[in-house]
Amino acid sequence: MKSTLLSIEDAYKEHFSVVYKTAYAILRSYDQAEDVAQEVFIRYADHHDRLSKTDYAKYWLMRVSKNLAINLSKRKEREKVSYKKLFFQSSQTTKSVDEEFLRHETADMVKTAIDLLPTRYREILVMYEYGGFSYKEIAKTLRVSIGNVKVRMFRARKKIAELVLKYYGSEAYERLTS
């Protein structure tokens, strides 16, 4: 493992991608993810003297990125709820036999299900699927055991399948689990 000092510029070059991807996976907005990533590196610059070790910096950046994105997501969700109270609008999903459409629809269902997951499950999936982190790296970042990471991952995947079944029906569930 590296333990050399990491300049702000080097940290940005080396870790921006994963910081941005983590924020995007939580927020589902390019602009918001970019704003969060910029805020993460501003905070890194403010704390650089204490966080310049390469190993520690990566995990600190990931934790701050995750936390800022979750906070922004919660704030946006509160805004959405307020807006929906004023203007409730229902929508129905139209069905098509076109394979490309089904693939996109399935991906959208999974993204929606991920958004509905409790934070403790969503963060593990995001770090693993979008951040490219191993179970060991996730465990270190979240300060939990590898066994706990595995259990949360299993429960997250199970919950996604349940949510797809609940909100999209058995046909979508079959598509997802086959």
N, C-alpha and C positions, 0 to 999 in steps of 0.2 A: 504494500500500500504506500502511496505517496504521502508525504507529510511536509512538503515544501510550501513555502509561502506562495500565495496565489494573488496576483494583482487583480484589481477590479476589472481591468480590460480582459485579462486572461479568464477570469471567472465568467464574464459575460460571453466571451467567445466559446468557452467550453460548455457552459450550462444553460445558455439562453434557450436552446431548443427544447430541452426537457422541462424547463420552468414554464415556457409558453404552452407546450403540449398539455401539461398538467392543468394549467389554468383553463385552457380551451376545453378539455374533456369535462371539466366541472361546469363551465359557463356556457359552452356551445355558442360562443360569439368571438369572432376573430378580433374585433376591436376591444372588447372587454378583456380578453386574454392578453392582448398586447399591453393594455393599461396596467393590468396586474403584474405582468412580467417587468414592466418598467418600474413599477413601485417596489417590487422585490429587489431590484438592483440598486435603487435609490437607498433602500434600507440597508442593503449590503454595504454600500459605500459609507453609510453612517456608522456601521459596526465593523468595518473592515479590519481594524486593528485587533479585534478579538476573534475574528472569524477567518483569518487568512490561511489557515491550514487547509490544504486541498481536500482531505477526507471530510473534515467537519463542515467545510463551506458547502459542499454538494448537498449534504443532508439538511443543513440549515436553510439553504435556498429552496429545497423541495418543500420543507415544512412551512416556510413563510408563504410560498406560492400557493400551496394547498389551503392554508388558513385564510389568506386574502381572497382567494377565489370563492371559498365557501361563504365567507362573510358577504361578499358582493352578491353571490347567488341568493343568499337568504334575503338580502335587502331587495333584490329584484323580485323575488317571489312575493314578498310582502306588498310590493307595488302592484304586482299582477293581481293579487287577491283583491286589493282595493279597487283596481280597475274593473275586475270581473263583477264586483258587487254593483257597480254602476251600469255596466254594459255586458250582461250575460249573453253569450252566444254559443249555440251548440253546433257541432259539426259531425257529419257522418263520413266514414271512410267508404269510398267507392271501390268496388272489386273489379279486378281485371285479370285475365288469364295470361297476360303478357309476362314472361319470365323476368325481364328486366325490372318491370314495375314491382313484381313480387319481391325481388331481391332488395330494392330500395325500401319498400314498405317494411320488410322484415328488419332491415337496419334501423329504420326510424322507430319501430316498435321497441327494439332493444335499447336504443338511445333513450327513449321515453321511460322505459322500465328502469334503466340505470339512474335517470334523474329522480325517480321515485324511491330509490333505495335509501335506507338510512345511511347517514354519513359514514359510519364505521365500516360499512360494506362497500359503499361507492368509492371511498378513497383508496381502498386496496385494489379494486378493479381498475381504477384510473391509473394508478401508479404502475400496475402490472401490464395492462393492455396498451395504454397510451404513453406511459413514461418509460417503458422498457425495463423496469426494475425487476430484479430477481426477488424471490421470497425473502432471501437473506437481507437484501438492501431495504426492502419494505419494512421488515422487522426492525432493522436498525433505525430507520427514519422515524417510525412511529413508536419506537421504544416498547415493542411487544415481542413475544417469542415467535419463532418461525412456525411453531404449531398453531399459535393463535392466528397467524396470517393465513395458514392453510384452512383452518376452520372458517374464518370469515370469508375466504374466497369461495369455499364450498357453499356456504349459506347464501352468499351474494348471487351465485349462479342459480341456485335453487329458487331464490326469491324472484329473480328475473323471470324464470319460467312460470312461476305462480302469477306474477303480475301480467304477463302476456296472456295467460289463460283467462284471468279475471277480466281484463279490459278488451281483449281482442278475440276471445273465443277459442274453441278447440281446434279450429282449422289453422289458426295462426300458431297455436301451441304445437300442433303436429309439425308444421313447417319448421319451427324453431328447434324442436327436439329430434328431428329426423336427420 
